[in-house]
Every structure is written in structure tokens, then in C-alpha cells.
Amino acid sequence: MQTLTLQQLADAIGADVQGDPALPIQGVATLASAKPGHIAFLANEKYRSQLDSSQASAVIVAPDVDVPDGMAALRMKNPYAGFAKVAQLLDTTPKPADGIHPSAQVHATAKIGQNVSIGANAVIAEQVELADNVTVGVGCYIGPNTRIGVGTQLWQHVVIYHNCVIGENCLVHAGTVIGADGFGWANEGGKWIKIPQLGRVVIGNRVDIGASTTIDRGALDDTIISDGVIIDNQCQIAHNVFIDEDTAIAGCTVLAGSCRIGKRCLIGGATAINGHISVCDDVQISGFSMVIKEITEPGAYASGIPAAPQREWRRNGARYRQLDDLFQRVKKIEKQLNN
């Protein structure tokens, strides 16, 4: 377990110290669960009452927040971001692999950088390039001619097909598939003709991809995930999608083929975005939304139907089916009144 002083943490996250700079900190915790040696954080006034009773040795707070006597503090404008950075410094998550396991199959033409780790039963195909400090977990498959940048980590059973490019310092969680065929078919006389998917998946730097997500390769051009994008578990990114920098996509979202998502967008869980449309920068889409046309103005959008008591929902459903009839009746009455 790593131990850092309060001053070392303050220097790393750009915070001001209140209390003993030499105070040792061994881990992070919530205000409610913290023990001596832990540092907690307060970023939401909802949890303000927990501060007085917390056993944390220190807390990350905004500059104007009072802390109990005897509790040290790191003060900064964004305590939640500070907590995230401290959690990284004190992270105890094990690496997906350590060293190159004897059962790993590495093709003779693969280029392996310095300090690369490859787990048991992983397969590294021909002409693969793994840069320095790459970690490939147990049972992964890296297809021919794929390149993976410095410091990227793949957890267990990740599959990356041929010719893909993964940037630096990315994290790909277990069971994710990158570079499978997009859903490209032509119809002739009621019979489906498969269209070979000849593009790649190109992923930028500092991209985080959750477990069991699928990112399909492009049909002719590439599917592109830009720098700083974060994608949650069980998402489907179809062929030729383009996602711009620092966009966040929550779980079970589906992006249909050739849609384009702008920078810094926040897409809620189980959202579906239609193919061949664009979403501009700085858009927030609520969970369970269905986006069927382009969004050209920044802002918040929603289309999901909130849960309601079943009887109320059934009544509203019945009335919804009557809307067109009601509209026609009102239109007829308006016409009569105007005459």
C-alpha cells in the first residue's frame, strides 16, 4: 500500500494545505466509511452533515468550507476533480498482467516495446506493434497489423481485430471487441449480400472503454474515437461512427452507422442515435432518448418517457393512441368556427 503525505498530494493536485503537511495518507474513502489514514472529499452539500462525524484524517473541500477541529484539509475549487486525481495516486488496482506469461503466443514478426506485459493465453498476431509499457491481459487477441500506443492497458479477453490503431494511455475493459465487421449488407431480390468491411477502428489517446462494448470497423473509411473519449459498458458503436474529443457515453447506448458526435457531449445511458446524422459540440442527452434527426444547437435534450404507476401509464397510453383522432376533430371544429 502506497503512502503519501498531505503535502505531496497537495502538490500533485494543486490544492492548499490546512493542517500538518507531513500527515501520512494511505487511501481514499467516502466521508461515511473513512478511517484514520484515509482522505475523503466533499463535493455535494447533500453530504455536508457527514463531515462532522467522519473519521477521515483529511478531506478535500472547496476554499470556503469549514472542517471540524483536528481534521486536515486540501482546499481547491473543484474537490471532486481533486478526489479523482488523489484516487489515481493511491490506486491499488492490480495490473491486468505482469511480465510475459509462458503460455502467451507472440508472433515472430510482432514488435514488442520495453516493459510490455502479456497475460496467459493471450495471442499477439503477425506484424502487431505494442509500444512501451503496454499491458495485455489474460486471453486477449490482438489481430494482424494492429498498433497499440504507449501505456495502454487491456483487461482480460479483449479482442482487437486486424489493422486497428489504439492510442496512448488508453484503458479497455474485459470482453470488449474492437474492429469486428460493421452491419453492412446490400439487398438483391430479397437476398442479403455481405459488404466486406475494409476500414479500420482508430482510437486516440486517453480513451477509456468499458466492459463488453463493441466498436465496429468502418466499411471503407475508418470508425474514429478521438482523444479523451470515455465509453461505458455494453455500448454499440457502429461502422464509420466519428466521436470527437472528450465526449462521455453512458452504458447500453447505441450509435448507428456513420453518425457523428461532437466534442464534450454527454450521452445518457440506453440512448439510441440514428445513423448518418450529426450531433454538435456541447450537447447533453438524457438517458433512454431516441435521437432521429440532427442536433445543431448546444444544450440539453431528452425524449424518454418517465415511469409512472401502471394504471396512469395505461390511461395515458390509450389517450396517446387517440391523439390523431382528437387533432382531426379539433381541426374540423376550428374550420367550422372560421367559416
Secondary structure, DSSP 4 states (H G I P E B T S, - for coil): ---EEHHHHHHHHT-EEES-TT-EE-EE--TTT--TTEEEE---GGGGGGTTT---SEEEE-TT----TT-EEEE-S-HHHHHHHHHHHT--PPPS--SB-TT-EE-TT-EE-TT-EE-TT-EE-TT-EE-TT-EE-TT-EE-TT-EE-TT-EE-TT-EE-TT-EE-TT-EE-TT-EEEEPP--EEEETTEEEE------EEE-SS-EE-TT-EEEPPSSS-EEE-TT-EE-TT-EE-TT-EE-TT-EE-TT-EE-TT-EE-TT-EE-TT-EE-TT-EE-SSEEE-TT-EE-S-B-S-EEE--------HHHHHHHHHHHHTHHHHHHHHHHHHHHHH-
